[in-house]
Amino acid sequence: MKNTVIHSIEIPKDRDKVAKTLLHHVATSLTEASTEHLEQIAESLKPKVIDPAKKALAKKIAGDDYSEGNLAVLELANLERYYQRRRELLARSITTPEVAKLIGCQAITTVHDRRKAGTLLGLKDNGVYRFPLWQFDPEGDDGVIDRLPELIKTLQICDFAKLNWFSKPLRAFENRTPFEILKSGNDRGIEDLLVEARGVGVAQ
Protein backbone atom coordinates (compact mmCIF):
# COMPACT_ATOMS: atom_id res chain seq x y z
CA MET A 1 0.00 0.00 0.00
CA LYS A 2 1.08 3.58 -0.57
CA ASN A 3 1.33 6.17 2.21
CA THR A 4 2.34 3.59 4.82
CA VAL A 5 2.34 4.98 8.39
CA ILE A 6 4.85 3.44 10.82
CA HIS A 7 4.77 3.90 14.61
CA SER A 8 7.06 2.42 17.22
CA ILE A 9 5.00 1.13 20.16
CA GLU A 10 6.23 0.49 23.68
CA ILE A 11 4.02 -2.31 25.08
CA PRO A 12 3.12 -1.99 28.82
CA LYS A 13 2.84 -5.17 30.90
CA ASP A 14 -0.66 -4.34 32.16
CA ARG A 15 -3.34 -5.82 29.84
CA ASP A 16 -5.69 -2.82 30.01
CA LYS A 17 -2.83 -0.45 29.31
CA VAL A 18 -1.78 -2.63 26.35
CA ALA A 19 -5.28 -2.40 24.88
CA LYS A 20 -5.47 1.37 25.37
CA THR A 21 -2.01 1.84 23.86
CA LEU A 22 -2.88 -0.23 20.79
CA LEU A 23 -6.19 1.60 20.29
CA HIS A 24 -4.43 4.96 20.62
CA HIS A 25 -1.84 4.09 17.97
CA VAL A 26 -4.44 2.58 15.62
CA ALA A 27 -6.54 5.74 15.93
CA THR A 28 -3.47 7.93 15.31
CA SER A 29 -2.54 5.88 12.23
CA LEU A 30 -6.06 6.14 10.83
CA THR A 31 -6.14 9.92 11.21
CA GLU A 32 -2.84 10.19 9.33
CA ALA A 33 -3.82 7.74 6.56
CA SER A 34 -4.93 8.94 3.13
CA THR A 35 -8.54 8.55 1.92
CA GLU A 36 -7.41 5.90 -0.56
CA HIS A 37 -5.66 3.98 2.21
CA LEU A 38 -8.75 4.09 4.42
CA GLU A 39 -10.96 2.87 1.56
CA GLN A 40 -8.63 -0.10 1.04
CA ILE A 41 -8.79 -0.95 4.74
CA ALA A 42 -12.59 -0.66 4.76
CA GLU A 43 -12.85 -2.90 1.69
CA SER A 44 -10.61 -5.57 3.26
CA LEU A 45 -12.80 -5.62 6.40
CA LYS A 46 -16.05 -6.28 4.54
CA PRO A 47 -17.52 -9.73 5.23
CA LYS A 48 -17.10 -12.22 2.40
CA VAL A 49 -20.28 -13.07 0.52
CA ILE A 50 -20.41 -16.80 -0.15
CA ASP A 51 -22.44 -18.24 -3.00
CA PRO A 52 -25.42 -20.32 -1.67
CA ALA A 53 -24.53 -23.17 -4.04
CA LYS A 54 -21.02 -23.33 -2.54
CA LYS A 55 -22.51 -23.36 0.97
CA ALA A 56 -24.78 -26.26 0.07
CA LEU A 57 -21.88 -28.21 -1.42
CA ALA A 58 -19.71 -27.45 1.63
CA LYS A 59 -22.44 -28.76 3.95
CA LYS A 60 -22.74 -31.91 1.85
CA ILE A 61 -18.99 -32.53 2.00
CA ALA A 62 -18.39 -31.60 5.65
CA GLY A 63 -21.57 -33.01 7.20
CA ASP A 64 -21.57 -32.46 10.98
CA ASP A 65 -18.22 -30.65 10.79
CA TYR A 66 -19.63 -27.80 8.70
CA SER A 67 -19.63 -24.28 10.09
CA GLU A 68 -20.17 -20.92 8.38
CA GLY A 69 -16.72 -19.72 9.37
CA ASN A 70 -14.83 -22.79 8.20
CA LEU A 71 -12.99 -21.42 5.15
CA ALA A 72 -11.15 -24.69 4.59
CA VAL A 73 -14.46 -26.49 4.09
CA LEU A 74 -15.62 -23.83 1.64
CA GLU A 75 -12.35 -24.04 -0.28
CA LEU A 76 -12.72 -27.81 -0.42
CA ALA A 77 -16.27 -27.41 -1.75
CA ASN A 78 -15.02 -25.04 -4.41
CA LEU A 79 -12.28 -27.46 -5.43
CA GLU A 80 -14.76 -30.32 -5.54
CA ARG A 81 -16.92 -28.30 -7.93
CA TYR A 82 -13.98 -27.71 -10.28
CA TYR A 83 -12.89 -31.36 -10.19
CA GLN A 84 -16.45 -32.41 -10.96
CA ARG A 85 -16.45 -30.04 -13.93
CA ARG A 86 -13.15 -31.53 -15.07
CA ARG A 87 -14.63 -35.02 -14.96
CA GLU A 88 -17.63 -33.83 -16.98
CA LEU A 89 -15.41 -32.25 -19.64
CA LEU A 90 -13.41 -35.45 -20.05
CA ALA A 91 -16.31 -37.91 -19.75
CA ARG A 92 -16.38 -38.51 -23.52
CA SER A 93 -12.73 -38.33 -24.50
CA ILE A 94 -10.02 -40.53 -25.97
CA THR A 95 -6.29 -41.03 -25.35
CA THR A 96 -3.38 -40.09 -27.60
CA PRO A 97 -3.02 -43.57 -29.23
CA GLU A 98 -6.79 -43.61 -29.87
CA VAL A 99 -6.59 -40.18 -31.52
CA ALA A 100 -3.72 -41.33 -33.73
CA LYS A 101 -5.73 -44.34 -34.84
CA LEU A 102 -8.90 -42.30 -35.37
CA ILE A 103 -7.38 -39.61 -37.61
CA GLY A 104 -4.84 -41.90 -39.27
CA CYS A 105 -1.56 -40.66 -37.81
CA GLN A 106 1.43 -42.97 -38.26
CA ALA A 107 2.95 -41.88 -34.94
CA ILE A 108 1.45 -40.70 -31.66
CA THR A 109 4.09 -37.94 -31.58
CA THR A 110 2.10 -36.29 -34.37
CA VAL A 111 -0.87 -36.00 -32.00
CA HIS A 112 1.31 -34.34 -29.36
CA ASP A 113 2.76 -31.99 -31.97
CA ARG A 114 -0.73 -30.99 -33.07
CA ARG A 115 -1.81 -30.37 -29.48
CA LYS A 116 1.22 -28.15 -28.89
CA ALA A 117 0.55 -26.31 -32.15
CA GLY A 118 -3.05 -25.66 -31.11
CA THR A 119 -4.78 -27.74 -33.79
CA LEU A 120 -6.09 -30.28 -31.26
CA LEU A 121 -7.49 -29.69 -27.80
CA GLY A 122 -6.42 -32.04 -25.02
CA LEU A 123 -6.00 -32.00 -21.25
CA LYS A 124 -3.57 -34.03 -19.17
CA ASP A 125 -5.40 -36.26 -16.72
CA ASN A 126 -3.63 -38.66 -14.34
CA GLY A 127 -0.49 -38.45 -16.48
CA VAL A 128 -2.33 -39.17 -19.75
CA TYR A 129 -3.59 -36.65 -22.31
CA ARG A 130 -7.26 -36.97 -23.13
CA PHE A 131 -9.00 -35.38 -26.12
CA PRO A 132 -12.77 -34.66 -26.12
CA LEU A 133 -14.57 -36.46 -28.95
CA TRP A 134 -16.70 -33.47 -29.98
CA GLN A 135 -13.75 -31.81 -31.76
CA PHE A 136 -13.27 -34.57 -34.34
CA ASP A 137 -14.95 -34.46 -37.75
CA PRO A 138 -14.01 -36.80 -40.63
CA GLU A 139 -15.19 -34.15 -43.12
CA GLY A 140 -13.20 -31.30 -41.53
CA ASP A 141 -9.66 -30.15 -42.31
CA ASP A 142 -7.11 -32.46 -40.66
CA GLY A 143 -9.94 -34.50 -39.13
CA VAL A 144 -11.31 -31.83 -36.78
CA ILE A 145 -14.19 -29.34 -36.91
CA ASP A 146 -13.42 -26.58 -39.40
CA ARG A 147 -11.87 -23.46 -37.83
CA LEU A 148 -11.35 -25.15 -34.46
CA PRO A 149 -7.56 -24.47 -34.53
CA GLU A 150 -8.25 -20.79 -35.20
CA LEU A 151 -10.40 -20.58 -32.07
CA ILE A 152 -7.98 -22.60 -29.91
CA LYS A 153 -5.15 -20.22 -30.80
CA THR A 154 -7.32 -17.15 -30.19
CA LEU A 155 -8.13 -18.18 -26.61
CA GLN A 156 -5.36 -16.90 -24.32
CA ILE A 157 -6.22 -19.15 -21.35
CA CYS A 158 -5.13 -22.53 -19.96
CA ASP A 159 -6.25 -25.82 -21.53
CA PHE A 160 -8.82 -26.54 -18.81
CA ALA A 161 -10.36 -23.09 -19.28
CA LYS A 162 -10.43 -23.61 -23.06
CA LEU A 163 -12.30 -26.91 -22.70
CA ASN A 164 -14.69 -25.31 -20.25
CA TRP A 165 -15.33 -22.36 -22.60
CA PHE A 166 -16.04 -24.60 -25.60
CA SER A 167 -18.60 -26.58 -23.56
CA LYS A 168 -20.34 -23.69 -21.81
CA PRO A 169 -23.62 -22.19 -23.13
CA LEU A 170 -23.21 -18.53 -24.10
CA ARG A 171 -26.04 -16.05 -23.56
CA ALA A 172 -24.96 -13.97 -26.54
CA PHE A 173 -25.46 -17.03 -28.77
CA GLU A 174 -28.90 -18.13 -27.54
CA ASN A 175 -27.32 -20.44 -24.94
CA ARG A 176 -25.54 -22.53 -27.56
CA THR A 177 -22.05 -23.76 -26.74
CA PRO A 178 -19.07 -22.69 -28.89
CA PHE A 179 -18.55 -26.22 -30.22
CA GLU A 180 -22.22 -26.37 -31.25
CA ILE A 181 -21.75 -23.11 -33.16
CA LEU A 182 -18.61 -24.51 -34.81
CA LYS A 183 -20.44 -27.68 -35.84
CA SER A 184 -23.24 -25.62 -37.40
CA GLY A 185 -20.77 -24.30 -39.97
CA ASN A 186 -22.40 -20.87 -39.91
CA ASP A 187 -19.60 -18.51 -41.01
CA ARG A 188 -21.23 -15.41 -39.52
CA GLY A 189 -21.79 -17.16 -36.20
CA ILE A 190 -18.18 -18.38 -36.14
CA GLU A 191 -16.85 -14.88 -36.89
CA ASP A 192 -18.89 -13.56 -33.96
CA LEU A 193 -17.52 -16.40 -31.85
CA LEU A 194 -13.96 -15.40 -32.70
CA VAL A 195 -14.73 -11.87 -31.50
CA GLU A 196 -16.07 -13.35 -28.26
CA ALA A 197 -12.98 -15.55 -27.86
CA ARG A 198 -10.61 -12.57 -28.19
CA GLY A 199 -12.15 -11.05 -25.07
CA VAL A 200 -11.86 -14.19 -22.95
CA GLY A 201 -9.24 -13.88 -20.21
CA VAL A 202 -8.63 -10.21 -20.94
CA ALA A 203 -8.58 -8.10 -17.77
CA GLN A 204 -11.35 -5.52 -17.64
N, C-alpha and C positions, 0 to 999 in steps of 0.2 A: 504493500500500500504506500501511497505517497503521503507526505506530511506526517511522518511517524513522530510521535511524541514520546520521549524517554524520560523516566523519573527514577532516581535512586530512592529506595524505600528502606528505612531502618525499622525492622520488625520487633515490636515490644513482646515480652514474654506473656503478658496478660492477654487472654483470649478476646475480651471485650475491646481492649485497646487495639489489638491486631485488626479486628473487624472495622473499627472506626478509622484506623489509619488507611486501610485498603480502600474504604469508601471515599475517604477524603481525596486520595490520589486518583482514583477512578473519576471522581467528579471534576477534579482539576484537569485531567487529561481530556475529558469530554468538552470542557469549556474552551480548551485550546485547539481542539480538532477542527478541521475544515468541514464545511457542509457536505462535501462529497464523501469525506471519511465517515461522517456520522451516518449518511445514507447507506454506505456499505455495511457498517456495523448493524444498523437496523434490519437490513435485508438478510444478513446472516443469522439473525435471531428469530426470524419468522418461523413458525412451526411448519414442518414438512407436510405437504398434502399427499396422501397416499391413495393411489387408485383403488377403488372398491374391489375390482377384479383381482388385484394383487393381494389384497387383504384376505379375500376368500380362499385364494390358492395357498397363502401362508398358513391359514387356519387348518386347511386340509392336510398340509405337510406336517405341521408342528403338533396338531392334535391338542392334548392337554397342556403342552408346553408353550402354547401360543400366548403372546401378550402384545398389546399395541406398541409398546416401546422396544420390542425386541427387533432391532435392525437386522441382526444376522438372519433371523427367520424370514424377514421380508426380502433380503438379498437372495436367500436360497430360493424363495418362491419365484423371484424374477429370473434367476438362472434356470430354474426348472421350466419356466415358460419358453425361454430361448432354446433350450435343449429339445423340448417337445416340438418346437417349430422346425428345428434342424432335422429331426426324425421325419417330420411330415414332408419336408422338401426332398429328402432322399429316399422316401418310401418306394418310389418307382424309378429306380436308377440302376445303372449297370457299371461293371468294373472296366478297367483299362483293356484287358484282353478281350472282353466281350464287345467293347467299342471297336477295337481293331478288326474283329471278325465281322461285325455288323456292317461297317463301311468299307471293308475290303482292304485294310492296310496290311502290308507285308510284315511290318514290325510294330510292336507296341510303343517303341520310342517315337514313332510318328504321331501317335495320340498325345503323348506328353508334349511334343513340340507344338502341336496345334493348340493345346490348352495354354501353354506359355505365350503363344502368339495371339491368343484371344479369339480363335476361331471355333473353339469348343469351350463349354462351360462345365467345370467339374469342381468338386469339393473333397478335400482329404478327410477321410473318416476312418478312425481306428487304424491309421497307417496306410490305408488304401484309398486311391482316388475313385470317386463315384460320379457318374454323369447322368443327370436326369434324362429320361427317355423322350420327353416332350420336344427336345431340341432337334431330334433327328428326323430327316425327311428324305426319302429316296429320290424324290424329284427335285430337291434343292441343290444348289451349288455345293460341291464337296460333301454331300450327304446330310446337310443340316438345313434348317429353315432359312429361306432367303433373307439376307440382310441381318441375320443374327450376329455375325462377327462385328458388323458396324456398330450395333448397339452395345455389345460386350465392351468394345474398345472405348465407347463414349462414356460409359459409366465409370467414374473415378472413385470407386468404393471397393471394399474387400469382396472376395468370392462369395462368402455367405450372404452378404448384403445384396449382391447381384442376383443370386438365386431367389432371395426373398422378394426383391423388386419385381422380377419377372413373373412371380407367382401371386402377386398381390393385386386385388381389384383396385382400379383407379377411378375415382369419382369423375375426373375430367373425361373419361372414356366410357361413360355409362356402366361403370363397375366391371368392365372387362379387364382381364389381366394382360400385361404386355405380350406374353407368348400367344395368347388368343388373338391379339391384334396382328401379330406377325404371321400367324397361320392363315389369317383371313386374306393376306396378300393385297390388302388395300393400300396403295402407294401413299395416298393422302394421309391416311391414318398412321402409317409408319413414319412419315415425315414429322407429323405432330408428336409422335412418340419419341423421336430423336431429340426434338426440342425439349420435351419433358425430361429425358435422360440427362441432358446437359446440365440441368439444374439440380440433379440429385447429388447430395453430398457437398454442395456448395454452401458455405457459411452465409447466413443472411445478415 
